[in-house]
């Protein structure tokens, strides 16, 4: 069995609110794809319930829009080894998931504007694509 690793790469030139939203959307999408990432609910010392959080660290790394586009294309060849979730700029202009879907379908793939990419899989494979990237601070 391999050690699981996840990472999110976001364009650091985005406004802070868009960065936060991108991280939230990609994290939730990873959780859907990998429910085992979320731990059991816990109780505090008074018996109060606290819902489970992620059981693995998920670093938020920085990568330019050009790097994200290149990374996303390269990751397509490794989707048998990784869960890859991406978010495109259409989220900033569309008002519904149906509108987002249409924007995704109607935009040539080479023109997609990536805000962020999340990947999750073996530590070795994820590290191959993210090991040289710095933390988004």
C-alpha positions in Angstrom: 0.0 0.0 0.0 1.3 3.5 -0.8 1.3 6.6 1.4 -1.4 9.0 0.2 -0.5 12.6 -0.6 -2.6 15.5 -1.8 -1.6 19.0 -2.9 -3.4 21.9 -4.4 -1.7 24.3 -6.8 -3.1 27.8 -7.2 -2.1 30.8 -9.3 -0.7 33.2 -6.7 -1.5 36.3 -8.8 -5.3 35.8 -8.2 -7.0 38.1 -5.7 -7.0 36.7 -2.1 -10.8 35.9 -2.2 -10.5 34.0 -5.4 -7.5 32.1 -4.0 -9.5 31.2 -0.9 -12.5 30.1 -3.0 -10.3 28.1 -5.3 -8.8 26.2 -2.4 -12.2 25.6 -0.9 -13.8 24.3 -4.1 -10.8 22.0 -4.9 -10.7 20.7 -1.3 -14.4 19.8 -1.4 -14.1 18.2 -4.8 -11.1 16.1 -3.5 -13.3 15.0 -0.5 -16.0 13.8 -2.9 -13.5 11.8 -4.9 -11.6 10.5 -1.8 -14.1 10.2 1.1 -11.5 8.4 3.1 -9.6 11.7 3.4 -12.1 12.8 6.0 -11.7 11.4 9.5 -14.3 10.3 11.9 -16.3 12.8 14.0 -14.7 13.5 17.3 -15.9 14.6 20.7 -14.3 17.2 22.9 -13.8 16.9 26.7 -17.4 18.0 27.3 -18.8 15.5 24.9 -19.5 18.1 22.2 -19.4 16.7 18.7 -16.9 18.0 16.1 -17.2 16.8 12.5 -14.2 15.0 11.0 -11.6 16.9 9.1 -8.9 15.8 6.6 -6.6 13.1 7.9 -3.7 14.1 5.6 -2.0 17.5 5.1 -3.0 19.3 1.9 -0.4 21.9 1.1 -1.5 24.9 -1.0 1.3 25.5 -3.5 1.8 28.3 -6.0 2.0 28.0 -9.7 1.4 30.5 -12.5 -1.5 30.2 -14.9 0.9 28.9 -17.6 2.3 26.3 -15.2 -1.2 25.2 -14.2 -2.2 24.7 -17.9 1.0 22.8 -18.6 0.6 20.7 -15.5 -3.0 19.9 -16.2 -2.1 18.6 -19.7 0.8 16.5 -18.3 -1.4 15.1 -15.5 -3.9 13.7 -18.1 -1.3 11.0 -18.8 -1.3 10.0 -15.1 -5.0 10.0 -14.3 -4.8 6.2 -13.7 -2.5 6.9 -10.8 -4.0 10.2 -9.5 -7.2 11.9 -8.8 -7.0 15.3 -10.5 -9.5 18.1 -10.0 -9.2 21.4 -11.8 -11.0 24.7 -11.6 -11.1 27.2 -14.5 -11.7 30.9 -14.6 -15.2 30.5 -15.8 -16.3 30.2 -12.2 -15.7 33.9 -11.9 -18.2 34.8 -14.7 -20.8 32.0 -14.6 -23.8 32.0 -12.3 -24.7 28.3 -12.2 -23.1 24.9 -12.6 -24.9 24.5 -16.0 -23.3 27.8 -17.2 -19.9 26.5 -16.0 -20.4 23.2 -17.8 -21.3 25.1 -21.0 -18.2 27.3 -20.7 -16.0 24.2 -20.2 -17.5 22.5 -23.2 -17.4 25.6 -25.5 -13.8 26.7 -24.7 -11.0 25.1 -26.7 -9.0 23.1 -24.2 -5.8 25.0 -25.0 -7.6 28.2 -24.0 -8.8 27.1 -20.6 -7.8 29.5 -17.9 -6.9 27.4 -14.8 -7.2 29.0 -11.4 -6.0 25.8 -9.6 -5.4 22.1 -9.8 -5.7 19.6 -7.0 -4.1 16.1 -7.1 -4.1 13.2 -4.8 -2.4 9.8 -5.1 0.8 8.1 -4.0 3.3 10.3 -2.3 5.8 9.5 -5.0 3.6 10.5 -7.9 2.2 13.6 -6.3 5.8 14.6 -5.3 7.0 14.2 -8.9 4.6 17.0 -10.0 4.7 19.3 -6.9 8.0 18.8 -5.2 9.6 21.8 -6.8 6.7 24.2 -6.1 6.7 26.7 -3.2 4.0 27.2 -0.6 1.5 29.8 -1.4 1.8 32.4 1.4 
